[in-house]
Amino acid sequence: MDTKELLKKVRKIEIKTRRLSDHVFGGEYHSTFKGRGMTFSEVRQYQFGDDVRNIDWNVTARYNEPFVKVFEEERELTLMLMVDISSSEFFGTQEQFKNEIITEIAATLAFSAMQNNDKTGLILFSDEIELYIPPKKGKSHVLRIIRELLEFEPKSNKTDIANALKFLSNVMKKKAIVFVLSDFIADNYRDTIKIASRKHDVTGIRIYDKGEENIPSLGMIQMEDQETGELLLVNTSSKSVRNQYHNYHREREDYFVESFTKSGAGALSCRVDESYVKKLLGYFKRR
């Protein structure tokens, strides 16, 4: 991808996702993810309806009229985006690939964090850590994250979610809002989700394609595993083969939901041809 084309794509995603974060997600993000607590702001004269527990008795005695302490939320948070960039994300039977939807969701979340003056960091992973961008504030930083999401080329095709979560635990010492974006065609990450969820506010967003739910009856066809490159001849006319394929998809979905929810983390699934806007808003409102 040349520089001109990259900048054009970055701008296109910025316009779409910035509008969503400004008009749709900004307020939901703010109300869903709370700050570290309340911090003292100022003292002002008592007004009808103020909580009497907030009266500053020292100032009240000095001026012989009631004054109250005003507190505000200590808002600054850190958003960590963990994005799976293994080869299975570059699949799609609809208008968009899975990785394109993941990029849009990540950009929307990053702009929502920026709007609330929060830091945003990025971890791109396959079965290794491909890129780590430490959390930082500002528009130029968010645009850098989008550029990396669009053009970064992974060294590996495979996936290891557990390894990525271990890396998160090592680099993030303070509590963060963590979104893990992947198709979650993997297993053996349940224990690391439990560990990460004890420290961070974790949400898994599973993006999948309609073609991954069921395989059509097309006779004998050659299929390739995108992560291993293995070629297989599959008899899609066989009902048992189609059932096995469907069951494998359901098992991965069930493992994802159970791993996150039983660990106290959030879980959200979105098909490529569905509205991720509605899915995210619904998730935020349920929290």
ABEGO torsion letter per residue (X at the ends): XBAAAAAAAAAAAAAAAAAAAAAAAAAAAAAABBBAEBBBABBBBBBBGBBAAABBAAAAAAAGBBBBBBBBBBABBBBBBBBBABAAABBBABABBAAAAAAAAAAAAAAAAAAAGBBBBBBBBBABBABBBBBBBEAAAAAAAAAAAAABBBABABBBAAAAAAAAAAABABBBBBBBBBAGBBBGAAAAAAAAAAABBBBBBBBBBAAAABBBBAEBBBBBBAAAGBBBBBBAABAAAAAAAAAAAAAAAAAAAAAAAAAGBBBBBBBAABBAAAAAAAAAAAX
